[in-house]
């Protein structure tokens, strides 16, 4: 039994989730993060928990049997194209052993959920997880199986707990929202770049849920080039959502692609956002959930300068409520600079050399404020009923 307060779910087998060398979704970022934490003496062997073994029935709680069988076929036959199932596309091509690699990611997230819900730890982190674009019958946006939805469903089936899902990836958490759109016991919250400019194009303010789940989906489509101040102001709304929903556990997805260096998005945040968000979630977990918090990875495509620092800060805050400051381990820099195609950051804080001020800053802030007020009117009206 894991007895410490936090668990870091990890196996190097997670690195096998790999489409091809040129694909932007590169799980080397997992190893970079793990070794950065180890070099800072913030992660020890005692913290690391291997994913448990589960039967395929776990996948069937969310995914269709036909789709699972297609993933198996795509794992063995190359090249293949099952485009009606989202596999064989430019975004989500097939790769050898795809089924095993995808299922392993799922078991990592469910292991994290089980450790937290069984009170073996307060918090658990699976940085390999967070694949929020997977749908029950198709792959999408680099995601084969939706480990988040499966972990949430596991929590619902085994513990009957109310789950608050928080997604800060720059892309809308469409797959998770879809899976629980009619469920009043799962409240999904996604803060993402507006779909006017970015995949998947969903996550509008009017997407509220259906049937009994109406009022338990919240979407905050922020404007392109949103910076830290406006992102965090929008994020503050989650405090009111938590008070309205009163969750038993928080599951959060920590995509790091809202950073200004990310090559696939248009948001303009710094590492400050990825330090502050975990602190606020940590506080909410202890305020409403007796500390129960399952954190997962997600997007993030500057794997050298951004993701390792963002996810290391997440782990550090889960443990100590405080973030790293100052210089980064020279040992880590010495090892990985030889392979990195860009100069690695030498401090935990962004030095902002490539940060270009946004001329439309005030306009963007006002646009996001109006959008946030529109989303939050639902709770205000609900209180007045």
LOZA-325716 format. One record per residue (C-alpha): z, x, y; residue number from 1. Coordinates in pm, 1 decimal. Example, Ala and Ser with C-alpha at 12.3 -4.5 7.8 and 13.67 -1.06 7.14 Angstrom:
BEGIN
PT         z         x         y  marpa
PT     780.0    1230.0    -450.0      1
PT     714.0    1367.0    -106.0      2
//
This chain:
BEGIN
PT         z         x         y  marpa
PT       0.0       0.0       0.0      1
PT     -85.0     116.6     350.4      2
PT     240.7     124.0     542.5      3
PT     147.2     260.7     885.7      4
PT      63.3      33.6    1175.5      5
PT    -311.5      96.9    1170.6      6
PT    -583.3     161.7     912.2      7
PT    -915.6     340.7     960.2      8
PT   -1162.0     213.6     698.0      9
PT   -1402.4     489.3     605.0     10
PT   -1614.9     643.8     335.3     11
PT   -1903.8     883.5     383.3     12
PT   -2104.5     634.5     178.0     13
PT   -2121.7     433.0     501.6     14
PT   -2376.9     690.4     620.1     15
PT   -2623.5     561.5     358.6     16
PT   -2697.9     261.7     581.5     17
PT   -3002.7     438.6     722.4     18
PT   -3347.7     291.5     789.3     19
PT   -3534.9     616.4     866.3     20
PT   -3489.8     928.4    1077.4     21
PT   -3661.1     788.3    1387.5     22
PT   -3478.2     455.7    1382.2     23
PT   -3236.7     404.5    1674.9     24
PT   -2960.3     272.1    1446.5     25
PT   -2817.3     603.7    1333.6     26
PT   -2491.5     604.8    1141.2     27
PT   -2435.7     974.1    1204.5     28
PT   -2232.6     831.4    1492.6     29
PT   -1967.2     732.9    1236.9     30
PT   -1918.5    1090.8    1123.3     31
PT   -1925.8    1216.3    1482.5     32
PT   -1648.2     972.6    1572.4     33
PT   -1435.8    1050.5    1267.9     34
PT   -1458.1    1425.8    1322.5     35
PT   -1387.1    1392.5    1693.6     36
PT   -1067.6    1203.7    1612.4     37
PT    -970.8    1457.7    1348.2     38
PT   -1031.3    1747.1    1585.6     39
PT    -797.2    1576.6    1834.5     40
PT    -539.3    1532.6    1555.1     41
PT    -554.9    1159.4    1615.4     42
PT    -676.2    1073.1    1264.5     43
PT    -519.8    1199.6     942.3     44
PT    -589.1    1146.5     573.3     45
PT    -299.1     899.6     564.5     46
PT    -477.6     677.8     818.2     47
PT    -800.3     652.6     617.9     48
PT    -846.2     370.0     368.2     49
PT   -1144.3     344.3     133.9     50
PT   -1320.6       7.7     112.7     51
PT   -1205.1    -202.1    -180.7     52
PT   -1444.1    -321.7    -450.0     53
PT   -1547.8    -686.8    -437.4     54
PT   -1786.0    -899.8    -641.9     55
PT   -2115.0   -1030.2    -507.5     56
PT   -1944.1   -1367.0    -463.3     57
PT   -1821.1   -1226.3    -133.8     58
PT   -2177.4   -1226.3       2.9     59
PT   -2234.4   -1581.3    -116.9     60
PT   -1965.3   -1711.0     118.1     61
PT   -2216.8   -1663.5     401.6     62
PT   -2555.8   -1560.9     261.9     63
PT   -2804.6   -1756.0      49.6     64
PT   -2855.9   -1637.4    -307.5     65
PT   -3232.7   -1620.1    -255.8     66
PT   -3187.1   -1389.5      42.1     67
PT   -2943.5   -1162.6    -144.8     68
PT   -3199.9   -1131.5    -425.1     69
PT   -3468.3   -1036.4    -171.3     70
PT   -3243.5    -760.7     -33.7     71
PT   -3205.0    -628.1    -388.2     72
PT   -3581.5    -628.5    -439.4     73
PT   -3639.0    -455.3    -107.3     74
PT   -3389.3    -187.8    -211.6     75
PT   -3594.9     -93.4    -516.0     76
PT   -3956.4    -142.3    -405.1     77
PT   -4107.0      59.8    -119.6     78
PT   -4265.4     -14.8     109.7     79
PT   -4213.1    -389.8     108.9     80
PT   -4248.6    -668.2     358.6     81
PT   -4045.0    -984.0     330.8     82
PT   -4090.9   -1079.7     693.9     83
PT   -3989.4   -1441.8     639.7     84
PT   -3651.5   -1295.5     541.2     85
PT   -3649.9   -1048.8     832.6     86
PT   -3700.7    -742.7     610.3     87
PT   -3993.2    -505.6     651.4     88
PT   -4011.3    -555.0    1027.0     89
PT   -4012.0    -277.2    1286.0     90
PT   -3648.9    -348.9    1369.0     91
PT   -3525.5    -392.9    1013.5     92
PT   -3742.9    -203.5     765.1     93
PT   -3644.6    -169.1     401.8     94
PT   -3489.8     153.3     273.9     95
PT   -3379.7     282.3     -68.5     96
PT   -3047.1     142.6    -190.6     97
PT   -3039.0     -96.9     103.3     98
PT   -2842.4    -358.5     -90.6     99
PT   -2566.6    -116.7    -191.7    100
PT   -2536.9      32.5     157.0    101
PT   -2525.0    -309.5     322.4    102
PT   -2272.2    -448.5      75.4    103
PT   -2051.2    -142.2     125.2    104
PT   -2037.5    -213.1     497.7    105
PT   -1927.6    -568.0     417.9    106
PT   -1650.6    -449.2     185.9    107
PT   -1524.8    -220.9     462.7    108
PT   -1481.8    -510.4     704.3    109
PT   -1325.1    -738.5     443.7    110
PT   -1085.9    -458.8     344.8    111
PT    -985.1    -431.4     710.6    112
PT    -929.0    -807.9     726.5    113
PT    -724.5    -810.2     405.2    114
PT    -500.4    -525.3     521.9    115
PT    -424.8    -707.6     846.1    116
PT    -382.8   -1056.1     704.0    117
PT    -156.7    -934.0     422.6    118
PT      55.6    -762.4     692.6    119
PT      12.7    -416.8     539.3    120
PT     -94.6    -306.0     888.6    121
PT    -109.4    -470.4    1230.9    122
PT    -451.8    -334.9    1320.8    123
PT    -751.5    -213.8    1118.4    124
PT   -1078.2     -56.5    1231.8    125
PT   -1412.3     -39.1    1051.4    126
PT   -1657.5     134.1    1281.9    127
PT   -1933.2      93.1    1020.5    128
PT   -1910.2    -284.3    1061.9    129
PT   -2005.7    -512.7    1346.4    130
PT   -2352.6    -615.7    1224.0    131
PT   -2357.2    -939.4    1418.1    132
PT   -2729.0   -1029.9    1399.1    133
PT   -2738.0   -1104.5    1025.3    134
PT   -2811.0   -1469.7     939.6    135
PT   -2738.3   -1653.6     614.1    136
PT   -3101.1   -1639.0     503.8    137
PT   -3250.4   -1345.9     693.2    138
PT   -3199.7   -1000.1     836.5    139
PT   -3230.6    -944.2    1208.9    140
PT   -3179.5    -675.5    1471.7    141
PT   -3087.5    -384.1    1238.4    142
PT   -2843.6    -609.1    1045.6    143
PT   -2888.9    -696.0     677.2    144
PT   -2561.8    -868.7     582.3    145
PT   -2330.2   -1010.2     846.4    146
PT   -2007.7    -829.1     762.1    147
PT   -1829.0    -994.8    1054.9    148
PT   -1903.4   -1349.4     944.0    149
PT   -1808.9   -1264.2     585.3    150
PT   -1477.6   -1110.5     697.2    151
PT   -1400.3   -1412.8     915.0    152
PT   -1486.9   -1649.5     630.6    153
PT   -1259.7   -1445.4     402.7    154
PT    -975.8   -1490.8     650.7    155
PT   -1043.5   -1864.2     671.7    156
PT   -1062.1   -1916.8     294.9    157
PT    -766.6   -1700.0     194.5    158
PT    -529.6   -1739.9     490.5    159
PT    -641.3   -2057.4     674.2    160
PT    -591.7   -1866.2     999.4    161
PT    -752.9   -1950.5    1332.5    162
PT    -985.3   -1665.9    1431.6    163
PT   -1074.8   -1559.9    1784.9    164
PT   -1393.0   -1352.6    1768.6    165
PT   -1466.0   -1130.2    2070.0    166
PT   -1803.6    -954.3    2098.8    167
PT   -1874.1    -704.3    2379.3    168
PT   -2203.3    -569.1    2244.0    169
PT   -2482.5    -574.5    2500.9    170
PT   -2673.9    -800.4    2262.2    171
PT   -2563.3   -1158.1    2196.5    172
PT   -2354.0   -1209.3    1882.2    173
PT   -2600.1   -1469.0    1757.7    174
PT   -2546.7   -1441.8    1381.5    175
PT   -2170.2   -1484.6    1399.3    176
PT   -2198.9   -1773.3    1643.4    177
PT   -2450.6   -1943.8    1413.5    178
PT   -2223.2   -1920.3    1110.2    179
PT   -1928.7   -2089.7    1282.6    180
PT   -2102.2   -2309.8    1538.1    181
PT   -1946.1   -2627.4    1396.0    182
PT   -1606.6   -2479.3    1303.6    183
PT   -1312.3   -2560.7    1533.7    184
PT   -1101.0   -2291.0    1366.2    185
PT   -1326.0   -2002.9    1474.9    186
PT   -1372.1   -1947.0    1846.4    187
PT   -1661.8   -1711.8    1924.2    188
PT   -1681.2   -1530.0    2258.4    189
PT   -1976.9   -1308.3    2346.1    190
PT   -2022.4   -1106.2    2665.0    191
PT   -2376.7    -972.8    2664.1    192
PT   -2674.4    -888.3    2878.8    193
PT   -2868.4   -1199.4    2969.8    194
PT   -3139.1   -1291.5    2722.7    195
PT   -3391.9   -1299.2    3006.1    196
PT   -3438.8    -929.1    2949.2    197
PT   -3288.0    -840.4    2613.2    198
PT   -3302.9    -927.4    2243.4    199
PT   -3223.1   -1174.3    2091.6    200
PT   -3274.0   -1400.4    2395.0    201
PT   -2992.1   -1636.8    2299.4    202
PT   -2634.2   -1672.1    2421.9    203
PT   -2687.9   -1904.5    2715.9    204
PT   -2390.8   -2061.8    2892.1    205
PT   -2474.3   -2403.9    2747.8    206
PT   -2431.8   -2289.6    2388.1    207
PT   -2091.0   -2449.6    2325.8    208
PT   -2084.9   -2534.0    1955.4    209
PT   -2163.7   -2860.1    1776.4    210
PT   -1974.8   -3139.4    1599.8    211
PT   -1609.2   -3040.7    1550.7    212
PT   -1693.2   -2691.7    1674.0    213
PT   -1797.8   -2810.8    2018.8    214
PT   -1592.9   -2626.4    2278.3    215
PT   -1524.8   -2325.4    2057.5    216
PT   -1826.0   -2110.5    2148.0    217
PT   -1823.6   -1922.5    2478.9    218
PT   -2115.6   -1716.4    2606.9    219
PT   -2115.5   -1493.8    2914.1    220
PT   -2473.4   -1370.8    2976.3    221
PT   -2415.9   -1106.8    3244.2    222
PT   -2692.4    -976.6    3465.9    223
PT   -2885.9    -658.4    3399.2    224
PT   -2726.5    -351.6    3563.8    225
PT   -2377.6    -502.8    3556.5    226
PT   -2117.7    -231.8    3622.7    227
PT   -1756.5    -184.0    3514.0    228
PT   -1591.6    -398.7    3778.9    229
PT   -1800.7    -706.4    3711.2    230
PT   -1798.0    -663.0    3332.6    231
PT   -1418.0    -644.9    3329.4    232
PT   -1383.5    -934.3    3572.7    233
PT   -1591.7   -1144.1    3333.4    234
PT   -1390.9   -1018.1    3036.6    235
PT   -1072.0   -1141.1    3203.1    236
PT   -1177.9   -1495.0    3115.0    237
PT   -1088.6   -1421.0    2752.7    238
PT    -720.8   -1438.8    2848.3    239
PT    -765.2   -1803.8    2942.8    240
PT    -973.6   -1868.9    2630.5    241
PT    -699.3   -1720.9    2412.1    242
PT    -440.8   -1944.0    2579.2    243
PT    -665.2   -2247.0    2516.2    244
PT    -745.6   -2160.5    2151.9    245
PT    -416.2   -1996.8    2041.0    246
PT    -555.9   -1774.8    1763.2    247
PT    -373.0   -1642.6    1458.1    248
PT    -584.9   -1325.9    1442.3    249
PT    -842.0   -1149.7    1661.6    250
PT   -1163.1   -1003.4    1520.7    251
PT   -1352.9    -794.4    1774.9    252
PT   -1691.9    -625.2    1780.2    253
PT   -1713.6    -309.8    1993.1    254
PT   -2077.7    -232.3    2043.4    255
PT   -2099.6      56.6    2289.9    256
PT   -2447.9     -19.9    2419.5    257
PT   -2336.4    -160.2    2755.5    258
PT   -2301.1     202.6    2870.1    259
PT   -2536.5     324.6    3140.0    260
PT   -2671.6     601.2    2912.8    261
PT   -2769.1     363.4    2632.7    262
PT   -3147.3     377.7    2581.1    263
PT   -3195.2      19.7    2455.1    264
PT   -3017.2    -194.0    2715.3    265
PT   -2997.2    -241.4    3091.7    266
PT   -2622.9    -266.3    3155.4    267
PT   -2454.1      -2.2    3366.4    268
PT   -2096.6      39.7    3249.9    269
PT   -1909.3     366.0    3205.4    270
PT   -1652.9     475.6    2946.8    271
PT   -1391.6     306.1    3165.1    272
PT   -1498.0     -32.3    3025.9    273
PT   -1460.6      89.5    2667.3    274
PT   -1111.1     213.4    2746.9    275
PT    -995.1    -102.6    2921.4    276
PT   -1131.9    -366.2    2682.5    277
PT    -928.7    -248.0    2378.3    278
PT    -611.5    -242.4    2588.8    279
PT    -661.0    -606.1    2683.5    280
PT    -741.6    -711.9    2326.0    281
PT    -436.8    -521.1    2202.3    282
PT    -220.5    -716.5    2446.7    283
PT    -370.6   -1050.4    2340.3    284
PT    -322.3    -968.6    1971.0    285
PT      47.8    -913.1    2025.8    286
PT      81.2   -1208.3    2260.0    287
PT     -75.2   -1465.5    2026.7    288
PT    -124.0   -1314.2    1679.7    289
PT     184.0   -1104.5    1598.5    290
PT     -42.8    -802.8    1644.3    291
PT    -310.1    -908.8    1392.3    292
PT    -632.2    -740.7    1503.6    293
PT    -945.4    -643.4    1309.6    294
PT   -1182.7    -423.3    1510.9    295
PT   -1540.3    -338.9    1414.1    296
PT   -1821.8    -121.2    1545.4    297
PT   -2162.9    -256.1    1641.3    298
PT   -2446.8    -133.2    1861.6    299
PT   -2457.2     192.8    2051.7    300
PT   -2766.4     408.9    2059.1    301
PT   -2661.0     715.5    2253.0    302
PT   -2487.9     851.1    1945.6    303
PT   -2401.1    1189.9    2097.9    304
PT   -2263.1    1127.0    2445.5    305
PT   -2129.7     770.8    2429.2    306
PT   -2044.2     621.3    2090.8    307
PT   -1802.7     887.1    1956.7    308
PT   -1596.5     878.3    2275.0    309
PT   -1599.0     496.9    2302.8    310
PT   -1491.7     439.9    1943.0    311
PT   -1239.9     722.4    1950.9    312
PT   -1079.4     560.2    2253.5    313
PT   -1069.9     230.9    2063.3    314
PT    -880.7     392.1    1773.4    315
PT    -646.8     577.6    2006.2    316
PT    -557.9     258.5    2191.7    317
PT    -505.3      68.2    1866.3    318
PT    -246.4     333.4    1779.1    319
PT     -89.7     431.3    2108.9    320
PT    -202.7     175.7    2369.3    321
PT    -315.7     473.4    2576.8    322
PT    -651.1     648.6    2588.8    323
PT    -749.7    1012.5    2563.2    324
PT    -778.0    1201.6    2890.8    325
PT    -907.9    1538.5    3000.7    326
PT   -1111.2    1782.2    2793.5    327
PT   -1268.1    1706.8    2457.4    328
PT   -1190.0    1929.9    2159.1    329
PT   -1381.8    2257.3    2181.9    330
PT   -1391.1    2269.6    1802.3    331
PT   -1587.9    1945.2    1789.3    332
PT   -1817.9    2053.7    2072.0    333
PT   -1887.7    2389.6    1907.8    334
PT   -1983.5    2228.9    1577.3    335
PT   -2202.2    1946.1    1700.5    336
PT   -2367.3    2092.5    2010.7    337
PT   -2589.2    2297.0    1779.7    338
PT   -2741.1    1976.2    1645.1    339
PT   -2729.7    1757.6    1954.2    340
PT   -3057.7    1712.6    2147.3    341
PT   -2862.3    1669.2    2472.5    342
PT   -2563.1    1848.3    2629.0    343
PT   -2247.0    1693.5    2489.5    344
PT   -1980.4    1564.5    2730.1    345
PT   -1689.1    1805.0    2768.8    346
PT   -1441.1    1545.1    2899.7    347
PT   -1331.0    1202.7    2784.4    348
PT   -1416.1    1057.0    3121.4    349
PT   -1778.6    1021.8    3230.0    350
PT   -1872.8    1284.9    3486.4    351
PT   -2138.7    1043.9    3618.8    352
PT   -2407.1    1308.7    3674.0    353
PT   -2674.1    1063.0    3558.3    354
PT   -2510.0     754.8    3706.6    355
PT   -2730.2     599.8    3971.4    356
PT   -2563.7     348.4    4204.9    357
PT   -2711.7       0.2    4176.2    358
PT   -2847.8    -130.4    4510.1    359
PT   -2800.8    -492.6    4395.4    360
PT   -2433.4    -442.7    4306.4    361
PT   -2291.4    -722.4    4525.1    362
PT   -2564.7    -965.2    4423.1    363
PT   -2503.1    -892.4    4053.1    364
PT   -2128.6    -941.4    4094.4    365
PT   -2183.7   -1277.6    4264.1    366
PT   -2432.6   -1387.3    3996.8    367
PT   -2185.1   -1299.8    3721.8    368
PT   -1901.7   -1477.1    3902.4    369
PT   -2103.2   -1798.5    3930.8    370
PT   -2199.7   -1776.2    3565.1    371
PT   -1839.9   -1716.0    3457.9    372
PT   -1711.8   -2007.9    3665.3    373
PT   -1972.5   -2230.7    3501.5    374
PT   -1862.4   -2125.1    3151.7    375
PT   -1493.1   -2163.7    3226.1    376
PT   -1529.4   -2511.3    3378.6    377
PT   -1516.1   -2638.9    3022.0    378
PT   -1153.4   -2531.6    2979.6    379
PT   -1060.5   -2660.8    3325.5    380
PT   -1213.5   -2999.0    3246.1    381
PT   -1047.1   -2999.7    2905.2    382
PT    -705.2   -2950.3    3065.6    383
PT    -768.1   -3240.2    3302.3    384
PT    -868.9   -3485.8    3031.1    385
//
